[in-house]
């Protein structure tokens, strides 16, 4: 089993660091980096064992037939990892295509 994030997801997380810092969710840029790194680590480590659901059609613009799993980081924020599953010679590959939080996409779930 292997979990891989697209370049777009990695770029989103890099951008997230600066958004979190500039909007003063974190007082230090290092803290924002740590938050984004821990989020990605949590997703990569735990995605294969998380309960996941079929993503609604709204998310087809990121890939057809995707699933999503929830990752709660605190009382106010839950992150959703949208992904596709592939089999390659008996090995399952999870391709993370999109990440968003409850503040931006909850109304579509």
C-alpha positions as CSV (number, residue, x, y, z in Angstrom):
1,X,0.0,0.0,0.0
2,X,1.2,3.5,-0.9
3,X,-0.2,7.0,-0.3
4,X,0.8,9.7,-2.8
5,X,-0.2,13.4,-3.0
6,X,-0.4,15.2,-6.3
7,X,1.8,18.3,-6.9
8,X,-1.4,20.4,-6.6
9,X,-2.0,19.1,-3.1
10,X,1.6,19.8,-2.0
11,X,1.4,23.3,-3.4
12,X,-1.9,23.9,-1.6
13,X,-0.3,22.9,1.7
14,X,2.7,25.2,1.0
15,X,0.2,28.1,0.3
16,X,-1.8,27.2,3.4
17,X,1.3,27.9,5.6
18,X,1.4,31.5,4.5
19,X,-2.4,31.9,4.7
20,X,-2.4,30.6,8.2
21,X,0.4,32.9,9.2
22,X,-0.8,36.0,7.4
23,X,-4.3,35.7,8.8
24,X,-2.7,35.3,12.3
25,X,-4.1,31.8,13.0
26,X,-0.5,31.1,14.0
27,X,1.8,33.6,15.6
28,X,4.9,32.1,14.1
29,X,5.5,30.9,10.5
30,X,7.3,27.8,11.9
31,X,4.1,26.8,13.8
32,X,2.1,27.1,10.5
33,X,4.6,24.9,8.8
34,X,4.4,22.3,11.6
35,X,0.6,22.3,11.3
36,X,0.6,21.7,7.5
37,X,3.4,19.0,7.8
38,X,1.5,17.2,10.6
39,X,-1.7,17.3,8.5
40,X,0.0,15.7,5.5
41,X,1.8,13.2,7.7
42,X,-1.5,12.2,9.4
43,X,-3.2,11.8,6.0
44,X,-0.4,9.7,4.5
45,X,0.0,7.6,7.6
46,X,-3.7,6.9,8.4
47,X,-5.6,7.3,5.1
48,X,-5.6,3.5,4.3
49,X,-7.2,2.7,7.6
50,X,-9.7,5.6,7.8
51,X,-13.4,5.1,7.1
52,X,-14.0,6.7,3.7
53,X,-17.1,7.6,1.7
54,X,-17.8,8.2,-2.0
55,X,-17.2,11.8,-2.8
56,X,-20.3,13.7,-4.1
57,X,-20.4,14.7,-7.8
58,X,-19.4,18.3,-6.9
59,X,-15.8,17.0,-6.5
60,X,-15.6,15.3,-9.8
61,X,-13.7,18.3,-11.1
62,X,-10.8,17.0,-9.1
63,X,-11.1,13.4,-10.4
64,X,-13.9,10.9,-11.2
65,X,-15.0,8.3,-8.7
66,X,-13.2,9.7,-5.8
67,X,-13.5,9.0,-2.1
68,X,-13.0,11.2,0.9
69,X,-11.9,10.7,4.5
70,X,-12.1,13.1,7.5
71,X,-9.1,14.2,9.6
72,X,-10.1,16.3,12.6
73,X,-7.3,18.7,13.8
74,X,-9.2,20.6,16.5
75,X,-12.7,21.4,17.7
76,X,-13.4,23.9,14.9
77,X,-11.6,22.3,11.9
78,X,-11.9,19.0,10.1
79,X,-9.9,18.4,7.0
80,X,-11.1,16.2,4.1
81,X,-8.7,14.3,1.9
82,X,-10.2,13.5,-1.5
83,X,-8.5,10.6,-3.2
84,X,-8.6,7.9,-5.8
85,X,-7.7,4.2,-5.2
86,X,-5.7,2.2,-7.8
87,X,-4.4,-1.3,-7.8
88,X,-0.9,-1.9,-9.3
89,X,0.2,-5.5,-9.3
90,X,-1.7,-6.3,-6.1
91,X,-0.5,-3.1,-4.4
92,X,-3.1,-0.5,-3.5
93,X,-2.2,3.1,-4.3
94,X,-4.1,6.0,-2.7
95,X,-3.7,9.2,-4.8
96,X,-4.7,12.3,-2.9
97,X,-6.1,14.7,-5.4
98,X,-7.6,17.5,-3.2
99,X,-7.6,18.7,0.4
100,X,-10.1,21.1,1.9
101,X,-11.6,21.9,5.3
102,X,-15.1,22.1,6.8
103,X,-15.0,25.9,6.5
104,X,-14.8,25.7,2.7
105,X,-16.6,22.5,1.5
106,X,-18.9,21.2,4.3
107,X,-21.9,22.5,2.4
108,X,-21.1,20.1,-0.5
109,X,-20.8,17.0,1.6
